[in-house]
Amino acid sequence: MAALAHASGLFYYLEKMSIGCSHHKLEKDADPDFDYGDMAYLHTVPCLGQLQPGQAMQSVEDLFRAPIYRHSPQHNDYLLIRDRNG
């Protein structure tokens, strides 16, 4: 678990499209539609999994890196948080 006052970051990793690709877009037009996070190109950071050119993956980073995905929570989903004091 992260320590108090320790912030986690949201990032999305983008695999650049090759210049010769027929579906090549300008970088400003190739950004995926994520509501949160900062963009990083995949060639600068190792990533979990394989991404195709033009594909993106969002992750949460702290002392770890884990992929995250948008989903619709069910009405019976809950989060239980417990600390050492009970």
C-alpha positions in Angstrom: 0.0 0.0 0.0 1.3 3.5 -0.7 2.5 5.6 2.2 0.6 8.6 3.4 1.2 11.7 1.3 2.6 9.5 -1.5 0.9 10.3 -4.8 0.3 7.9 -7.6 0.3 8.9 -11.2 -1.9 8.1 -14.1 -0.2 7.7 -17.4 -1.1 6.4 -20.8 1.4 4.9 -23.1 1.1 5.3 -26.9 2.9 3.2 -29.5 3.8 5.5 -32.3 2.7 4.7 -35.8 5.4 4.1 -38.3 6.0 6.9 -40.9 5.5 4.5 -43.8 2.2 3.2 -42.4 -0.9 4.0 -44.6 -2.8 4.9 -41.4 -0.2 7.3 -40.1 -1.6 10.4 -38.4 0.0 13.5 -37.1 1.0 13.1 -33.4 -1.4 15.8 -32.2 -4.3 13.8 -33.9 -3.1 10.4 -32.7 -3.7 11.0 -29.0 -6.2 8.5 -27.5 -9.3 9.7 -25.7 -8.4 9.3 -22.0 -10.0 11.6 -19.4 -7.0 11.5 -17.1 -3.3 10.9 -17.2 -0.2 12.2 -18.9 1.0 10.8 -22.3 4.3 8.9 -22.6 5.6 7.3 -25.8 6.2 3.6 -25.4 9.7 3.7 -26.7 10.8 5.7 -23.7 9.3 3.4 -21.0 9.0 -0.4 -20.7 5.4 -1.5 -20.8 3.3 -4.4 -19.7 2.0 -6.3 -22.7 2.3 -5.7 -26.4 0.8 -2.7 -28.1 0.2 -2.3 -31.9 1.2 0.9 -33.7 -1.4 3.6 -32.8 -2.7 1.6 -29.8 -2.6 3.0 -26.2 -2.7 1.6 -22.7 -3.5 3.5 -19.5 -1.8 2.6 -16.2 -1.4 3.7 -12.6 2.1 4.2 -11.3 3.6 4.4 -7.8 6.2 2.0 -6.6 4.6 -0.3 -9.2 3.0 -0.1 -12.7 -0.4 -1.7 -13.3 -2.7 -1.3 -16.3 -6.1 0.2 -15.6 -9.3 0.0 -17.7 -12.5 1.9 -17.7 -15.5 -0.2 -16.8 -19.0 0.3 -15.5 -19.1 -0.8 -11.8 -22.0 -3.0 -10.6 -24.3 -1.7 -7.9 -23.0 -4.5 -5.6 -19.3 -3.6 -6.0 -17.6 -2.1 -3.0 -14.1 -1.2 -1.7 -13.0 -2.3 1.7 -10.2 -0.3 3.3 -8.6 -1.4 6.5 -5.6 0.1 8.4 -3.5 -1.4 11.2 -5.8 0.2 13.9 -8.8 -1.7 12.8 
